[in-house]
């Protein structure tokens, strides 16, 4: 194919996937005022998509307090800190081993703090169902559908401390991220005051039950709308063989 034909094909939108990704990364960097060359922008965009930050409205910045509820290994917090050095992040993670590893990971970063508790609607204790894959660990016992995911077997059931988000936080929140495996509604009920001071939120939502007594999307959406938020974006894994099971929802204050 001649060069001009190649250019014509690109002009029609039939461009290579890699070029499309670079273009998306450049647009994302421009929208969110990120610096760096094309490669740095590409890496940053991939990291943002991996943790759901691409769902935020164009131009939304993270130069403030970010709350990471269900921090797990700290990937979300790490991307936030890489994207915005002016950010301050509080990570909340109940798994004893996971919280210890999280503390070690950010030991040298004075802008990251870790609370080894479970976010809920009360201060006290609860049983944590620790699974082979730490990402599936929950205060709720696994339902049958969870067996479709690798690493869903419960290997420990330690007693952990619980706290409300309102107890942990007393300042304006630039971004609230919640991923607590079916316990999102309880976490939100314990964040009534914090939600009034929160500008945006990214929450993992379930469309089918994954745990005993978990909260599905309708309940989460109702709680967020009652708190003055509107749904801005919804990103969910696509699997043509199965129904939609879960996704990430982005909310912003009206």
N, C-alpha and C positions, 0 to 999 in steps of 0.2 A: 504494500500500500504506500502511495506517495505521501510525502510530508503534509501537503495541503489537505489530502483526504483524511489523514490522521487528525489534523486540527479541526476539520469539519465534523468528524465523528465526536470529538471532545465537545465541540460547540453544541452538538445535539443532546449532550448529557450522557453519552455512552462512554464515559471516562473510566479508567481503571479504578478498582476499589481503593487502592492505596492513595490515589490522588483525591478521591472523595473524602477519605479520612483526614488527609492533611488539610483539605479545605474546611471541613467541619471543625478541626482543631484550631485553625486560624480564626474562624468565626467565633468560637467559644472564647479564645484568648482575648479577642477584641471586645466581646460583650462583657466579659468579667474583668477587664483591665489587667490582664496578666502579661508579664514581660517574658523575654526569652526568644530564642530563634525558633525556626520551624520544628526541629527535633524536640526541643524542650516543650514546645506547645503540644506536639503530638503525644508525648509521654504524659503530660499533665492532663490532657483531655481523656486519655485512656483511664488514668487513675480516677478522674472525676466520675466517669461513667460507671466504673467498677463499684463505687460507693454511693452512687445516686445523686451526686452534686450537680450533674448536668440538668436535673429537673428544675433547679431554681430559675426564676425569671432572669431574662437578659439584664446585665448590669448589676445584678445583686452581688454585693461584696460581703466578705466574712471578717471585716476589720472590727471585731468585737468579741463578745463572749459566746462561745459555742458549747452546747451541752450534749454529750454523747451518752445516751442511756442504752445500755446493752453493748458496751464497747468491744467485747470479745478480745481479739488480739490487738486492737488499736489501729486497724487499717484506715478507718474513717478519720480518726483524729490525726493520723500521720499525713493524710492527703490535705486536710484542712491546714495543718501547720506548714506544709510545703507550698500550698497555694497562697497563703496569706500569713506572712511572718508576724503581723500585728495581732493575730488572733490569740485568744486564750481559751483553752479547752479543759472542761471537767469531764472525766470518764467515769461512768458508773458501771461496775461489773461485779456480779455476785460470786462467780465461780472461784473458789479459793486458789487453785493453781493458775487459772487464767488471769485473775487479778494480780497475782504475784508476778507473772511474766509481763503483764502490762506495766506494772510499776517499774520493773527493770528496764523495759524498752524506752521509757520516757524519763529515766532517772536524771539525765543530763539536760532536760528541757524544763526550765523553770516556768514555762507557760502552760504546762500540762499537769493537772492534778488527778489522782485516782481515788475513788471511793469504793471500797470492797463491800458493797451492799447491793441488795436488789431493790429496784424502784417499784413501789406498790402504793396502795391507798391507805397504809397504816404503818406505824413504827412498831417493830416487834421482831419476830423470827418466822421462818417458813422453811419447808423442805424443798431443796433444789434437786431436780432430776438431771444429773450430769450424764451426758451422752458421749458415745465414742467420738463424734464430731462435736466440738465445743459450740459450734454455731447453732446446734439444735437443742442445747441445754435450756431448760425452762422450769418455772415454778409449777407448771402444769404437767400432769402425766401424759405421755404420748398417746395419740389415737392411732387407729389402724393405718390411716393414710400415710403417717410418717414413715412407715416401713418401706415406702417407695424411694426414700432418700437414703443414701449410704451413711453409715455411722449413727443410726438412730437408736441403737441399743443403750439402755440406761446402765451405767457401770458404777455409779455412786449416788447416794442420796444424803448429802450432808445437810445439816441445819445451818442456815445462813441468816444474817441480819437483814431486815427490811427497813426501808425508810421512804418517806414521801419526797417527791422532788421539791416541794415547797420547803421542806425541812433543810434540804441541802443547798438551796439556791435563794439568794436575796438580791438580785440585780437584773437589769435588762438583758434579755437573751436574743442575740442576733440570729441564731439558728439552733433549733431543738431537733435532735435526731433520736428516734426511738425504734429499737429492734429488740424486743424482749420475748419473742416466741409465744404469742398468744396472750400475754399479760399486758398488752398495750392499754386497754381500757382502764385497768386498775392504776397503771402508771399515770394516765391522764387525770383520773379522779383525784390523785394525790398531787396534782400540779395546778390547781385552780388559780392560785395567785400568780404563779410563774407564767401561765398561759396569757394572763393579762399584760405581761411584760415581754412577750415573745413576738418577734416579727415574722418568722417563718419556721416551718417544721417539715421534716422528711420522716415518714413513718412507714414501717413495713406493715402491710395489711394482708389479711387472709380472706379468701373468698369461699373456701371450704374449711371445715374444722380439721385442725392438725393435732390439737391437744384437748384433753378433757376440760370443759369449762372455759375454753378460749373465747376471745372476742373477734367477731368477723367485721368485714369492711363497713357494713351498714351502721353498726354501733359506733365504730371509730369516727366515721364521717359525721354522724349525728353529734357526737361530743365536740368535734372540732368546729362544726358550724355553730353550735350553741355558744362556743367560746369566741366567736367573731371571726373565724377563718373561712376562706373559700378554697376549694380544690383547684389547683393550678395545673397539675400534671400528674399522670399516672403511668408508670413504667412497669411492665410485667413480662416475665419470660414467655416466649412463644413456643408452644408445643402442639403441632397440629393433631396429634393422636389423643390428647387429653384435654379436659376442660381447664379453664383458668383457675389456678389454685392460690396464687399469692402474687404480690407486687409491692412496689414502693410508691407511696402517694406523697405529693408535695403540696403543702398548704401555706398560704400567706394571709396576713391580716387584711381585712377589708380596708 
